[in-house]
Amino acid sequence: MLVPYAELHATMRDILVREGMEPARADHCAQLFADSSRDGVPSHGLNRFGRFVAMIRSQMVDVQARPVRVASLGALERWDGRRGPGNLNAHACMARAIELAREHGVGAVGLGNSNHWMRGGNYGWQAADAGVIGICWSNTLPNVPAWGTTVPLIGNNPLIIAVPRAAGHVVLDIAMSQFSYGALAVHRMRGEELPVDGGYDESGRLTRDPAAIERTQRLLPIGFWKGSGLAILLDVVGATLSGGKATHDFSTVPEEESGQSQVFIAIDVTALGPAGETDAIVDGIVDALHAGAGAVGEAARYPGEHTLEVRRKSLAEGVSVNDDVWREVRTL
């Protein structure tokens, strides 16, 4: 089903207002959910909205809470999310990192005691739209086996790196597994196999069956042991900078996943070189990528290129939503 972006946004906004969120904050929170689906990431947009509302009703998320600064040292600050809406907390802390970068060249904010930030890529695009390089990540509950193990011990900790560019920002948004649980659910609901092996089935064999991987919770880390190691270090640095929870501190029940530790870094390079230098450098890299692939009759995309294509199509034709999920959300 295709739903106009404005209708998608308004439907979720109105639900959040009825759940007790202030209208302006409900509008922003719903926008971040809608933006995720608009950009082709429904797993962390509309598809995640029902769980978010359930966590509001169970009081795992406090719709009235706003993040507060608890410590600072120049360009580095620590904030307490107070269990408020995760996407609003994250947007506020990336905005603060951008402010610090304007002052110091670099700004970093560690956010503890927050909630699931939904689509982490939103905050990379936020930084790039502000003209700065953005880096951010979050830890999660233990839902990926550490390399060499069969039980979930590490978090599927999303990592985002974004670079501004007038012709289209370059934005990488990755999880620490080959496919996130949200991506597995999307493929399963569509009745599709994964394009490559994504984890292990009950017999311990690599599989492309998303449902089998969901049952075993044995997702394949990106880069095998390298992704496992990166997930651990993101957890270590995130919990250290925020003073918050580490992955092993979380409940393993997804509906009780609360108290995430997150890091937001902004880098303002505009004062280091002449105007337009960053665009020229990034354009050269993108052009070389396209030209090199085109020379042999192939195509290559930079991170974020497909997102911009999906966004344009969604705004012109409507946002693609799962029919069942849309009906369930409207019943809220």
LINCORDA-V241783 format. One record per helix or strand of 3 or more residues. SS is the DSSP state (hx for helix, st for strand). FROM is the first residue (numbers start at 0). TO is the last residue. If there is no record, write none. Layout:
{{SS & FROM & TO} {SS & FROM & TO}}
This chain:
{{hx & 4 & 17} {hx & 22 & 37} {hx & 41 & 43} {hx & 45 & 56} {st & 67 & 72} {st & 75 & 79} {hx & 85 & 103} {st & 105 & 114} {hx & 120 & 128} {st & 132 & 137} {st & 141 & 144} {st & 151 & 154} {st & 158 & 162} {st & 169 & 173} {hx & 180 & 189} {hx & 209 & 215} {hx & 224 & 241} {hx & 246 & 248} {hx & 253 & 255} {st & 257 & 266} {hx & 276 & 293} {hx & 304 & 316} {hx & 322 & 330}}
